[in-house]
């Protein structure tokens, strides 16, 4: 849909499974491409959020840093900065407002807000390592949801109790396909549209998958932003110390950087050049831009790379509750009768109903059942995971033939196709 179209799902030309997050958290999710250059357009309304933002406190890993005052800016300078922010919002909106899946070309998919379903997110994370079958694991997770207090994605940087202090670094965990990247995409889109978190001057999503492409290069933090967010070419080093920034590092589990928190070069200047990994460590620790907010998403197995002392809040994306599962299918299909039939079939199958806790699995289920229910289907609808996956592969093979052409009709299977399916079924995939 690291919500769930081929955001993966297929995790994020970038960033971002509620349509849910197919970003596999890296099963392979839909990746948001934050590197394509786009023409900056001037918006009608300009927001000067940094005027209201008070300097946040320091985290356990941050060091003291200086901030320049807005009062020192000349009127023309302030106007230029406002224009840069508005241009960035417009660019981010274009990149996040669509979800691409199937044979759709990038940018031509479904509107995210049309299909996005709220995810169940909790503060803290599960400690135990579960070796049971995936259906049993998810069943236990769904039962635990009853006792947890949820936190909305848009509120992850907000202080929720008197015991909490300023939240600077947030680490969000979640299994593959559970919706981490879609959460990033939705958060970014809501900010770009002026709906949420308007106290933040700039939201800056950076996909770890895309950062890998420049892991052998040397950059300053300023040049790094210029590379991945071309609309920010006009910003200067001093601007970054005035604004309230949010850096989002999506998909830590896909990172190929060595994050040496115990021994590394200390950097406090946004123009100082170093490796990307060193820049990330200094940002997280607070040596570099100590007032900047940091949001990191990761599968649980890779989350240990970030020292607990550097994290102010840990959240876990649990997926969908039972009511959210039904909402997902209702939002995905405009045909009310079709959505009711699909929901009814899923409820009748214990394993399918439990697995639909994971947004990317909801997407797979929707693809298969829609295909089978809207054509002349004589066979029985799938009730087991193996049957569902087998049908899904057939649907994807058909789509591939439709997209790339060929003399063979899309619905016809080649001998190689049949051999592959039989091997997968016999292996119990």
Residue pairs with C-beta under 8 A, 6 or more apart in sequence:
1 7
1 8
1 9
1 17
1 18
1 19
1 20
1 21
1 22
1 23
1 29
1 30
1 99
1 177
1 179
1 181
1 182
1 359
1 360
1 363
2 8
2 9
2 11
2 12
2 15
2 16
2 21
2 23
2 24
2 25
2 26
2 29
2 174
2 180
2 181
2 184
2 250
2 251
2 253
2 254
2 297
2 298
2 299
3 9
3 16
3 17
3 18
3 19
3 20
3 21
3 22
3 23
3 116
3 119
3 179
3 180
3 181
3 182
3 183
3 185
3 186
3 359
4 17
4 18
4 19
4 20
4 21
4 22
4 23
4 29
4 30
4 177
4 179
4 182
4 359
4 360
4 362
4 363
5 17
5 19
5 20
5 22
5 30
5 99
5 100
5 101
5 109
5 110
5 115
5 363
6 22
6 29
6 30
6 99
6 100
6 101
6 102
7 16
7 17
7 19
7 21
7 22
7 23
7 29
7 30
7 31
7 32
7 99
7 100
7 181
7 182
7 185
8 17
8 21
8 22
8 23
8 24
8 25
8 26
8 27
8 28
8 29
8 30
8 31
8 177
8 181
8 360
9 17
9 21
9 22
9 23
9 24
9 25
9 27
9 28
9 29
9 30
9 177
9 181
9 182
9 360
9 363
10 22
10 23
10 24
10 28
10 29
10 30
10 31
10 100
10 101
11 21
11 22
11 23
11 24
11 25
11 26
11 27
11 28
11 29
11 30
11 31
11 180
11 181
11 209
11 250
11 251
11 254
12 23
12 29
12 30
12 31
12 32
12 181
12 184
12 185
12 207
12 209
12 250
12 251
13 30
13 31
13 32
13 33
13 34
13 95
13 100
13 106
14 31
14 32
14 33
14 34
14 181
14 205
14 207
14 209
14 210
14 250
14 251
15 31
15 32
15 34
15 181
15 184
15 185
15 188
15 205
15 206
15 207
15 248
15 250
15 251
16 23
16 29
16 30
16 31
16 32
16 96
16 180
16 181
16 182
16 183
16 184
16 185
16 186
16 188
16 205
16 250
17 23
17 24
17 25
17 29
17 30
17 177
17 178
17 179
17 180
17 181
17 182
17 358
17 359
17 360
17 363
18 115
18 116
18 117
18 118
18 119
18 179
18 182
18 186
18 320
18 324
18 328
18 359
19 99
19 110
19 112
19 115
19 116
19 117
19 182
19 328
19 331
19 332
19 359
19 363
20 115
20 116
20 117
20 119
20 179
20 182
20 320
20 328
20 359
20 360
20 362
20 363
21 29
21 30
21 119
21 177
21 178
21 179
21 180
21 181
21 182
21 183
21 359
21 360
22 29
22 30
22 101
22 177
22 181
22 182
22 359
22 360
22 363
23 29
23 30
23 31
23 177
23 179
23 180
23 181
23 182
23 251
23 360
24 176
24 177
24 360
25 174
25 175
25 176
25 177
25 178
25 180
25 181
25 251
25 253
25 297
25 299
26 176
26 209
26 251
26 253
26 254
26 299
27 176
27 177
27 360
29 177
29 181
29 360
30 99
30 100
30 101
30 181
30 182
31 181
31 207
31 209
31 210
32 95
32 96
32 181
32 184
32 185
32 205
32 207
33 95
33 106
33 210
34 95
34 205
34 206
34 207
34 210
34 228
34 229
35 210
35 227
35 228
36 95
36 230
37 230
38 91
38 94
38 230
38 231
40 83
40 84
40 87
40 90
40 91
40 231
41 87
41 90
42 83
42 86
42 87
43 86
43 87
43 89
43 90
45 86
45 194
46 79
46 82
46 83
46 85
46 86
47 82
47 85
47 86
47 194
47 198
48 78
48 82
49 85
49 198
49 199
49 200
49 201
49 244
50 70
50 201
50 242
50 243
50 244
51 70
52 199
53 199
53 200
53 201
53 243
53 244
55 67
55 291
56 166
56 168
56 244
56 291
56 293
57 165
57 166
57 168
58 64
58 166
58 168
58 286
58 290
59 166
59 168
59 169
59 286
59 310
59 312
60 309
60 310
60 312
61 169
61 284
61 285
61 286
61 307
61 309
61 310
62 168
62 285
62 286
62 287
62 290
63 268
63 285
63 286
63 287
63 290
64 290
65 241
65 268
65 286
65 289
65 290
65 291
66 241
67 241
67 242
67 291
68 238
68 241
68 242
69 242
70 78
70 242
73 81
73 242
80 234
81 235
81 239
81 242
81 243
84 231
84 232
84 234
84 235
84 239
85 201
85 202
87 231
88 202
88 229
88 231
88 232
89 191
89 192
89 193
89 194
90 192
90 231
91 229
91 230
91 231
92 188
92 189
92 191
92 192
92 203
92 205
93 189
93 192
93 193
94 107
96 112
96 185
96 186
96 188
96 189
96 192
97 111
97 112
97 113
97 189
98 107
98 108
98 109
98 110
98 111
98 112
99 109
99 110
99 111
99 112
99 115
99 185
100 106
100 107
100 108
100 109
101 109
101 110
101 363
102 367
102 399
103 399
103 402
103 403
112 182
112 185
112 186
112 189
113 189
114 331
115 328
115 331
115 332
116 182
116 186
116 331
117 320
117 324
117 327
117 328
117 331
117 359
118 152
118 324
118 327
119 153
119 178
119 179
119 182
119 183
119 317
119 318
119 319
119 320
119 324
119 359
120 145
120 150
120 317
120 318
120 319
120 320
120 321
120 324
121 150
121 151
121 152
121 153
121 156
121 172
121 183
121 315
121 316
121 317
121 318
122 145
122 148
122 149
122 150
122 151
122 315
122 316
122 318
123 149
123 151
123 160
123 313
123 314
123 315
123 316
124 314
124 315
124 316
125 173
125 300
125 303
125 314
125 315
125 316
126 141
126 144
126 300
126 316
130 136
130 137
130 140
132 140
134 355
135 351
135 354
135 355
135 385
138 319
138 354
138 355
138 357
138 358
139 354
141 318
141 319
141 357
142 321
142 322
142 354
142 357
145 318
145 321
148 318
151 160
151 315
153 183
153 186
153 187
154 187
154 190
154 196
154 197
156 167
156 170
156 172
156 295
156 313
156 315
157 167
157 170
157 197
157 246
157 293
157 295
157 313
158 167
159 165
159 166
159 167
164 313
165 312
166 312
167 293
167 312
167 313
168 286
168 292
168 293
168 294
168 312
169 284
169 293
169 294
169 295
169 296
169 306
169 310
169 311
169 312
169 313
170 293
170 294
170 295
170 296
170 311
170 312
170 313
170 314
170 315
171 296
171 298
171 303
171 306
171 311
171 313
171 314
171 315
172 180
172 183
172 295
172 296
172 297
172 298
172 314
172 315
172 316
172 317
173 297
173 298
173 299
173 300
173 303
173 314
173 315
173 316
173 317
174 180
174 297
174 299
174 300
174 316
174 317
174 318
174 319
175 299
175 300
175 358
176 299
176 360
177 358
177 359
177 360
177 361
178 317
178 318
178 319
178 358
178 359
178 360
179 317
179 319
179 359
180 250
180 251
180 297
180 298
180 317
181 250
181 251
181 297
182 359
183 297
183 317
184 205
184 248
184 250
184 295
184 297
187 196
187 197
187 203
187 248
188 203
188 205
188 248
190 196
190 197
191 197
191 198
191 200
191 203
192 203
197 203
197 246
199 244
200 244
200 245
200 246
200 293
201 243
201 244
201 245
202 232
202 243
202 244
202 245
202 246
203 246
203 248
204 225
204 228
204 229
204 245
204 246
204 247
204 248
205 248
205 250
206 224
206 228
206 247
206 248
206 249
206 250
207 250
207 251
208 249
208 250
208 251
208 252
208 253
208 254
208 255
208 257
209 251
209 254
210 228
211 249
211 255
211 257
211 276
212 254
212 255
212 256
212 257
214 227
214 276
215 256
215 257
215 275
215 276
215 277
217 276
218 273
218 274
218 275
219 227
219 273
219 274
219 276
219 279
220 269
220 270
220 271
220 272
220 273
220 274
220 279
221 240
221 270
221 271
221 279
221 283
221 288
221 289
222 235
222 236
222 237
222 240
222 270
222 271
223 273
224 276
224 279
225 232
225 235
226 232
226 233
237 269
237 270
237 271
240 270
240 289
241 270
241 289
241 291
244 291
244 292
244 293
245 289
245 291
245 292
245 293
246 292
246 293
246 294
246 295
247 283
247 292
247 293
247 294
247 295
248 295
248 296
248 297
249 255
249 280
249 294
249 295
249 296
249 297
250 297
251 297
251 298
252 296
252 297
252 298
252 299
252 302
252 303
252 305
252 306
253 298
253 299
253 301
253 302
255 302
255 305
257 275
257 276
257 277
257 280
258 277
259 277
259 280
259 281
259 305
259 306
260 277
260 281
261 281
261 284
261 285
261 306
261 307
261 310
264 278
264 281
264 282
265 274
265 278
265 282
266 282
266 287
267 274
267 278
267 279
267 282
267 287
267 288
268 282
268 287
268 288
269 288
270 288
270 289
279 288
282 288
283 289
283 292
283 294
284 294
284 296
284 306
284 310
285 310
286 310
296 306
298 305
298 306
318 357
319 357
319 358
319 359
320 328
320 356
320 357
320 358
320 359
320 362
322 353
325 343
325 346
325 353
325 356
325 357
325 362
326 343
328 359
328 362
329 339
329 342
329 343
329 346
329 362
329 366
330 336
330 339
330 343
332 339
332 366
333 339
333 342
333 366
333 370
338 370
338 373
338 374
341 369
341 373
342 365
342 366
342 369
342 370
342 373
345 352
345 369
345 381
346 352
346 353
346 356
346 365
347 353
348 383
349 383
349 384
351 383
351 384
351 385
352 365
352 382
352 383
352 385
352 388
355 361
355 365
355 385
356 362
356 365
364 388
364 389
364 392
365 388
367 392
367 395
368 382
368 388
368 391
368 392
368 395
369 381
371 391
371 395
372 379
372 381
372 382
372 391
373 381
382 388
382 390
382 391
386 425
386 428
386 429
389 424
389 429
390 421
390 424
390 425
393 420
393 421
393 424
394 413
394 417
394 421
397 413
397 417
398 410
398 411
399 410
401 408
401 409
401 410
402 410
408 414
413 421
